[in-house]
Amino acid sequence: MLIRRLAETLVAKEKASGLTRKAFAKHLGLPVSSYRVIVGGDAKVTLERVALLAAALRVSEFEMLGAVPDQSAPGDLASLTSVRSAADLR
């Protein structure tokens, strides 16, 4: 679910960067082995880690998780179109 979206986002950002996997992982502040586990969808990623990855890529945590706030209600966290409950984080 969200870990898959996170992995997809990371892979897309990696490809767009033109960096090697090792260089991209280093840019994120991760050992390449940890990066591989995350993009493989086998990691338990904390929200803190998502925030750190987002900061390294200069994007929002929402973008990292493939969740886009509904623009009709800006700033309203309940309006997320992809994340509706804590159950989505599992």
Rosetta silent file (secondary structure, phi, psi, omega in degrees, C-alpha in Angstrom):
SEQUENCE: MLIRRLAETLVAKEKASGLTRKAFAKHLGLPVSSYRVIVGGDAKVTLERVALLAAALRVSEFEMLGAVPDQSAPGDLASLTSVRSAADLR
SCORE:     score description
SCORE:     0.000 S_00000001
   1 L     0.000 -102.786 -178.078    0.000    0.000    0.000 S_00000001
   2 H   -70.402  -33.312  177.847    1.838    3.116    1.120 S_00000001
   3 H   -64.744  -34.380  176.495    5.223    1.400    1.227 S_00000001
   4 H   -65.821  -42.234  178.355    4.632    0.436   -2.409 S_00000001
   5 H   -64.963  -40.559  177.029    3.813    4.046   -3.258 S_00000001
   6 H   -60.805  -45.892  179.251    6.907    5.213   -1.398 S_00000001
   7 H   -60.955  -44.076  179.288    9.019    2.692   -3.318 S_00000001
   8 H   -62.248  -41.850  178.639    7.516    3.787   -6.646 S_00000001
   9 H   -63.575  -44.972  179.990    8.184    7.432   -5.834 S_00000001
  10 H   -62.743  -43.751  179.754   11.777    6.718   -4.857 S_00000001
  11 H   -63.301  -42.328  178.558   12.454    4.702   -7.997 S_00000001
  12 H   -63.083  -43.089  179.003   10.939    7.439  -10.177 S_00000001
  13 H   -66.159  -37.831  178.304   13.015   10.116   -8.418 S_00000001
  14 H   -61.917  -48.809 -179.838   16.125    7.956   -8.733 S_00000001
  15 H   -61.748  -42.350 -179.245   15.622    7.522  -12.490 S_00000001
  16 H   -66.464  -27.540 -177.368   14.884   11.218  -12.959 S_00000001
  17 H   -73.089  -27.212 -176.645   18.040   12.170  -11.059 S_00000001
  18 L    77.897    3.020  179.244   20.354   10.342  -13.450 S_00000001
  19 L   -83.786  159.018  171.211   22.408    9.177  -10.461 S_00000001
  20 L   -69.941  163.041  178.333   23.518    5.631   -9.844 S_00000001
  21 H   -58.563  -42.781 -179.596   21.578    3.729   -7.200 S_00000001
  22 H   -63.139  -44.300  179.616   24.544    4.014   -4.837 S_00000001
  23 H   -66.623  -39.095  179.715   24.863    7.782   -5.377 S_00000001
  24 H   -66.043  -44.415  177.612   21.125    8.298   -4.992 S_00000001
  25 H   -59.115  -42.823  179.275   21.052    6.296   -1.751 S_00000001
  26 H   -62.375  -41.077  177.332   23.968    8.379   -0.460 S_00000001
  27 H   -59.303  -34.915  179.153   22.081   11.577   -1.364 S_00000001
  28 H   -80.066   -9.193 -178.693   19.194   10.278    0.754 S_00000001
  29 L    82.197   25.243 -177.811   21.546    9.542    3.635 S_00000001
  30 L  -119.981  146.931  166.833   21.039    5.790    3.380 S_00000001
  31 L   -66.177  147.505 -177.998   23.336    2.843    2.861 S_00000001
  32 H   -59.514  -31.502  178.587   22.542    1.318   -0.525 S_00000001
  33 H   -64.386  -40.511  177.686   21.471   -1.905    1.226 S_00000001
  34 H   -67.210  -40.197  178.508   18.792   -0.011    3.202 S_00000001
  35 H   -61.097  -43.418  179.230   17.653    1.793    0.063 S_00000001
  36 H   -60.347  -40.080  179.378   17.267   -1.545   -1.744 S_00000001
  37 H   -64.799  -42.217 -179.881   15.100   -2.897    1.076 S_00000001
  38 H   -64.198  -50.298 -177.676   12.851    0.178    0.972 S_00000001
  39 H   -71.157  -18.389  174.249   12.382    0.140   -2.819 S_00000001
  40 L   -78.628   -8.674  178.540   11.855   -3.611   -2.645 S_00000001
  41 L    79.139   14.249 -176.677    8.853   -2.943   -0.413 S_00000001
  42 L  -101.467    4.004 -175.081   10.237   -5.065    2.409 S_00000001
  43 L   -98.871  151.824  168.007   10.974   -2.303    4.903 S_00000001
  44 L   -97.760  110.647 -174.552    8.975   -0.928    7.780 S_00000001
  45 L  -105.806  126.834  178.551    9.386    2.786    7.229 S_00000001
  46 L   -78.963  161.361  175.459    8.531    5.264    9.966 S_00000001
  47 H   -64.167  -31.271  176.198    6.881    8.589    9.287 S_00000001
  48 H   -62.483  -42.340  178.774   10.086   10.182   10.542 S_00000001
  49 H   -65.030  -40.766  177.384   12.027    8.350    7.814 S_00000001
  50 H   -59.386  -43.546  179.483    9.490    9.470    5.205 S_00000001
  51 H   -62.949  -40.614  178.921    9.982   13.061    6.382 S_00000001
  52 H   -66.627  -41.339  177.378   13.774   12.720    6.133 S_00000001
  53 H   -64.198  -42.996  178.766   13.548   11.239    2.637 S_00000001
  54 H   -61.614  -42.565  179.469   11.150   13.990    1.571 S_00000001
  55 H   -63.553  -41.012  179.492   13.482   16.661    2.933 S_00000001
  56 H   -62.911  -32.332 -179.244   16.448   15.148    1.087 S_00000001
  57 H   -96.361   -2.984 -179.865   14.453   15.267   -2.150 S_00000001
  58 L    57.733   46.384  174.282   12.848   18.634   -1.362 S_00000001
  59 L  -131.476  171.396  179.340    9.309   17.344   -1.766 S_00000001
  60 L   -80.993  159.583  174.703    6.433   16.937    0.664 S_00000001
  61 H   -61.240  -34.574  178.892    5.784   13.843    2.702 S_00000001
  62 H   -61.565  -44.362  179.204    2.483   13.605    0.858 S_00000001
  63 H   -63.669  -38.545  179.729    4.277   13.431   -2.481 S_00000001
  64 H   -60.492  -33.398 -177.380    6.612   10.750   -1.143 S_00000001
  65 L   -96.209    5.673  179.680    3.589    8.594   -0.286 S_00000001
  66 L    70.289   20.399 -179.727    1.731    9.301   -3.511 S_00000001
  67 L  -106.473  130.885 -178.854   -0.967   11.159   -1.587 S_00000001
  68 L  -120.725  123.471  177.697   -2.212   14.461   -2.895 S_00000001
  69 E   -60.304  143.614  175.240   -4.381   16.764   -0.779 S_00000001
  70 L   -65.105  120.801 -175.457   -7.738   17.610   -2.316 S_00000001
  71 L   -69.585  -12.413  178.489   -7.239   21.104   -3.678 S_00000001
  72 L   -75.809  -15.996  179.975  -10.828   22.051   -2.848 S_00000001
  73 L  -135.955   67.385 -176.047   -9.906   22.038    0.842 S_00000001
  74 L   -59.119  138.263  178.562   -6.295   23.222    1.072 S_00000001
  75 L    84.396   -4.351 -178.127   -4.607   22.496    4.374 S_00000001
  76 L   -93.819  105.008 -177.117   -7.207   19.978    5.447 S_00000001
  77 H   -61.836  -26.558  179.681   -5.406   16.732    6.268 S_00000001
  78 H   -70.705  -11.498 -177.266   -8.693   14.855    6.235 S_00000001
  79 H   -91.168    8.935  179.227   -9.000   15.658    2.531 S_00000001
  80 E   -60.183  134.198 -177.910   -6.147   13.406    1.430 S_00000001
  81 L   -83.565  -21.379 -176.895   -7.257   11.386   -1.543 S_00000001
  82 L  -109.260  -22.303 -178.621   -4.908    8.435   -0.984 S_00000001
  83 L  -115.134  112.934 -176.550   -4.498    8.232    2.775 S_00000001
  84 L  -111.126  -23.043 -178.732   -7.729    7.842    4.661 S_00000001
  85 L  -158.502  169.744  177.459   -6.758    6.145    7.904 S_00000001
  86 H   -61.294  -25.566  179.079   -3.917    4.715    9.905 S_00000001
  87 H   -62.454  -28.898  177.657   -4.824    1.345    8.412 S_00000001
  88 H   -66.694  -19.317 -177.743   -3.490    2.589    5.057 S_00000001
  89 H   -81.100  -11.260 -179.126   -0.051    2.883    6.632 S_00000001
  90 L   -82.638    0.000    0.000    0.215   -0.874    7.212 S_00000001
